[in-house]
């Protein structure tokens, strides 16, 4: 559920960044995409934790898995855009 909530909340920024990077050839794209993703990853997770009334035990594996997936995704975005094609 949190993944769909994060995707839905960043959809407008993603469309704006896509249009800025690929249609109008502006330089707003990379910072908007990565900034929106970082905010959704950290901001929404922190707000859910702050407003939760249940104490949860967390393990290291989900955090490691999500950080690894985000790092690979961000590197793929930067690699695709870095070749200027």
C-alpha positions as a printed Julia matrix, in Angstrom:
85×3 Matrix{Float64}:
  0.0    0.0     0.0
  2.79   2.44    0.82
  4.38   1.86   -2.59
  1.16   2.75   -4.41
  0.65   5.77   -2.15
  4.18   6.99   -2.9
  3.72   6.43   -6.63
  0.42   8.29   -6.63
  1.76  11.24   -4.69
  4.74  11.68   -7.02
  2.9   11.18  -10.32
  2.47  14.93  -11.05
  6.16  15.62  -10.41
  7.15  12.65  -12.53
  5.08  13.83  -15.5
  6.44  17.37  -15.15
  9.99  16.06  -14.97
  9.45  13.77  -17.97
  8.1   16.65  -20.06
 10.9   18.95  -18.91
 13.64  16.44  -19.66
 12.48  14.83  -22.88
  9.94  17.12  -24.56
 11.16  20.65  -23.87
 14.81  19.6   -23.36
 15.0   21.57  -20.1
 17.26  20.82  -17.16
 14.5   20.43  -14.57
 14.07  16.69  -15.06
 16.82  14.97  -13.08
 16.5   17.0    -9.9
 12.72  16.73   -9.94
 12.67  12.98  -10.44
 15.29  12.19   -7.82
 14.08  14.84   -5.36
 10.51  13.59   -5.55
 11.63  10.0    -5.08
 13.77  10.84   -2.06
 10.95  12.81   -0.47
  8.51   9.96   -1.02
 10.96   7.43    0.34
 11.82   9.39    3.47
  8.95  11.81    4.07
  6.03   9.46    3.68
  7.76   6.69    5.63
  8.6    9.08    8.47
  5.05  10.47    8.6
  3.6    6.94    8.74
  5.96   6.1    11.6
  5.19   9.29   13.52
  1.43   8.95   13.31
  1.28   5.22   13.96
 -0.07   4.17   17.33
  1.55   0.73   17.14
  5.17   0.07   18.03
  6.67  -2.05   15.27
  9.79  -4.18   15.35
 11.82  -3.67   12.21
 14.57  -5.79   10.76
 17.5   -4.64    8.65
 16.54  -6.64    5.57
 13.6   -4.47    4.3
 15.64  -1.29    4.72
 18.63  -2.79    2.92
 16.41  -4.2     0.14
 14.62  -0.9    -0.45
 17.81   1.18   -0.35
 19.49  -1.19   -2.78
 16.53  -1.07   -5.17
 16.42   2.74   -4.96
 20.15   3.04   -5.58
 19.95   0.78   -8.63
 16.95   2.73   -9.96
 18.61   6.12   -9.45
 21.82   4.88  -11.1
 19.81   3.57  -14.06
 18.05   6.93  -14.48
 21.35   8.82  -14.34
 23.02   6.36  -16.74
 20.24   6.67  -19.31
 20.31  10.45  -19.22
 24.09  10.88  -19.0
 24.73   9.79  -22.58
 22.78  12.81  -23.96
 20.73  10.77  -26.42
